[in-house]
Amino acid sequence: PLAAEAWAPRAARGPPQGCFACIAKPPTLRPPSPVLAPASAGYLMESNSCKGDSLRTAVPCKHLVEKKTMTNPTTVIEIYPDTTEVNDYYLWSIFNFVYLNFCCLGFIALAYSLKVRDKKLLNDLNGAVEDAKTARLFNITSSALATFCIILIFIFLRYPLTDY
C-alpha cells in the first residue's frame, strides 16, 4: 500500500519509562481512525513532535500509583530462647532409677527429667532450668546415698560384725 520511502525510522528516545510489568506487556491498540488516510498516517509517524505512537494510546503506569499508596509489608519473626542448652539429666536419671534407686530418689529424678523435656517443648525456659536443677539434685543425692550404702555393704562383707 505505501512505498518504503514513506516509512522513516524514528530516533531512539532512551530507555522506556515505567515498571517492568507495564513495559513487558504490549500497549493496547486503539481502533484506526477513519479520518486518517494512509499517506497522513505515514506523515504522523515521521513527526518528531509526537510523544507516542500515533495509533497507540499512551497509558500511564498504574503500578507507579500503587507503589505510592502501598505500605511496606513487614515480616514478624518470633525468636525463641535456645532450649537445647538446658540439660535434662535423662540418662543419669534412668541409671539411678534402674540401679541406684535409693528410697525412690531415682524415680523422682526421672520424673523431673521428663518434666524438663516437656517444658523445653513448650518453650518454658525458666521452668525447664528450675526442674533441671531439681533433677540434678535428686540424681546427686540418689547416687551419693546408693554409693555410700554399697561401700558399707562391702565393708561389712569384708569385716563381719562377729570379729568385734
C-alpha positions as CSV (number, residue, x, y, z in Angstrom):
1,P,0.0,0.0,0.0
2,L,2.6,2.6,1.0
3,A,6.0,2.9,-0.6
4,A,9.1,2.1,1.5
5,E,10.3,5.7,1.2
6,A,7.3,6.9,3.3
7,W,8.4,5.0,6.3
8,A,11.3,6.6,8.0
9,P,12.7,5.1,11.2
10,R,12.4,7.2,14.3
11,A,15.3,8.1,16.5
12,A,15.7,6.2,19.8
13,R,14.3,8.1,22.8
14,G,16.2,6.2,25.6
15,P,15.0,3.5,27.9
16,P,11.3,3.1,28.3
17,Q,9.7,4.6,31.4
18,G,7.6,2.7,33.9
19,C,7.8,-0.6,35.7
20,F,8.7,-3.9,34.2
21,A,5.1,-5.2,34.3
22,C,4.0,-2.3,32.2
23,I,6.9,-2.4,29.7
24,A,6.7,-6.2,29.3
25,K,3.0,-6.0,28.1
26,P,2.4,-4.5,24.7
27,P,0.2,-1.5,24.9
28,T,-3.4,-1.8,23.7
29,L,-4.2,-0.8,20.2
30,R,-6.9,1.7,19.6
31,P,-9.1,1.2,16.6
32,P,-7.8,3.0,13.5
33,S,-9.3,6.4,12.9
34,P,-11.4,6.5,9.7
35,V,-10.3,10.1,9.1
36,L,-6.7,9.2,8.6
37,A,-5.6,8.3,5.1
38,P,-2.5,6.0,4.7
39,A,-0.4,9.0,3.5
40,S,-1.3,11.1,6.5
41,A,-0.6,8.2,8.9
42,G,2.9,7.9,7.4
43,Y,3.4,11.7,8.0
44,L,2.3,11.3,11.6
45,M,4.8,8.6,12.3
46,E,7.7,10.6,10.8
47,S,6.9,13.6,13.0
48,N,9.3,14.3,15.9
49,S,6.7,16.2,17.9
50,C,4.6,13.1,18.5
51,K,5.3,11.7,22.0
52,G,4.0,8.2,21.3
53,D,2.8,6.1,18.6
54,S,0.0,7.7,16.7
55,L,-2.0,4.5,16.6
56,R,-1.5,3.6,20.3
57,T,-2.7,5.4,23.3
58,A,-0.2,6.4,26.0
59,V,-1.3,4.7,29.2
60,P,0.3,5.9,32.4
61,C,1.9,3.2,34.5
62,K,-0.7,2.1,37.1
63,H,2.0,0.3,39.2
64,L,3.7,3.6,40.0
65,V,0.5,4.9,41.5
66,E,0.1,1.7,43.5
67,K,3.6,1.9,44.9
68,K,3.0,5.3,46.3
69,T,-0.1,4.2,48.2
70,M,1.1,0.8,49.3
71,T,2.9,0.5,52.6
72,N,6.0,-1.7,53.0
73,P,5.0,-5.1,54.2
74,T,6.7,-6.3,57.4
75,T,7.7,-9.8,58.4
76,V,7.5,-10.8,62.1
77,I,10.0,-13.4,63.2
78,E,9.5,-14.9,66.6
79,I,12.8,-15.8,68.2
80,Y,12.6,-18.3,71.0
81,P,15.4,-18.8,73.5
82,D,17.7,-21.7,72.8
83,T,16.2,-24.5,74.9
84,T,18.8,-27.1,73.7
85,E,21.2,-25.6,76.3
86,V,19.2,-26.9,79.2
87,N,20.4,-30.3,80.3
88,D,17.7,-32.7,81.4
89,Y,19.9,-35.4,83.0
90,Y,17.7,-38.0,81.4
91,L,20.3,-40.8,81.1
92,W,21.6,-40.3,84.6
93,S,18.1,-40.4,86.0
94,I,17.4,-43.7,84.2
95,F,20.6,-45.2,85.5
96,N,19.7,-44.0,89.1
97,F,16.2,-45.4,88.7
98,V,17.3,-48.8,87.5
99,Y,20.5,-49.4,89.5
100,L,20.8,-46.9,92.4
101,N,17.1,-46.2,93.4
102,F,17.8,-45.3,97.0
103,C,14.4,-44.5,98.7
104,C,12.8,-43.9,95.3
105,L,15.1,-40.8,94.7
106,G,16.0,-42.2,91.2
107,F,12.3,-42.3,90.3
108,I,11.8,-38.7,91.5
109,A,14.8,-37.6,89.5
110,L,13.4,-39.4,86.4
111,A,10.1,-37.6,86.9
112,Y,11.8,-34.2,87.0
113,S,13.9,-35.1,83.9
114,L,10.7,-35.8,82.0
115,K,9.2,-32.5,83.2
116,V,12.3,-30.7,81.8
117,R,11.8,-32.3,78.4
118,D,8.1,-31.3,78.4
119,K,8.9,-27.7,79.4
120,K,11.6,-27.5,76.7
121,L,9.0,-28.4,74.1
122,L,6.6,-25.8,75.4
123,N,9.5,-23.2,75.3
124,D,9.3,-22.6,79.1
125,L,12.9,-21.9,79.6
126,N,12.7,-20.7,83.2
127,G,10.6,-23.7,84.3
128,A,12.9,-26.1,82.5
129,V,16.0,-24.7,84.2
130,E,14.4,-25.0,87.6
131,D,13.3,-28.6,87.0
132,A,16.7,-29.4,85.7
133,K,18.3,-28.2,88.9
134,T,15.9,-30.3,90.9
135,A,16.5,-33.4,88.8
136,R,20.3,-32.9,89.2
137,L,19.9,-32.5,93.0
138,F,17.9,-35.8,93.2
139,N,20.4,-37.5,90.9
140,I,23.3,-36.4,93.1
141,T,21.5,-37.4,96.3
142,S,20.4,-40.8,94.9
143,S,23.9,-41.6,93.5
144,A,25.7,-40.5,96.7
145,L,23.4,-42.4,99.1
146,A,23.4,-45.5,97.0
147,T,27.2,-45.4,96.6
148,F,27.6,-44.9,100.3
149,C,25.3,-48.0,101.0
150,I,27.2,-50.1,98.5
151,I,30.5,-49.2,100.2
152,L,29.0,-50.0,103.6
153,I,27.9,-53.4,102.4
154,F,31.4,-54.2,101.0
155,I,33.0,-53.2,104.3
156,F,30.6,-55.3,106.4
157,L,31.1,-58.2,104.0
158,R,34.9,-57.9,104.3
159,Y,34.8,-57.4,108.0
160,P,31.8,-59.1,109.6
161,L,30.5,-57.8,113.0
162,T,31.4,-61.1,114.7
163,D,35.0,-60.2,114.8
164,Y,34.4,-57.2,117.0
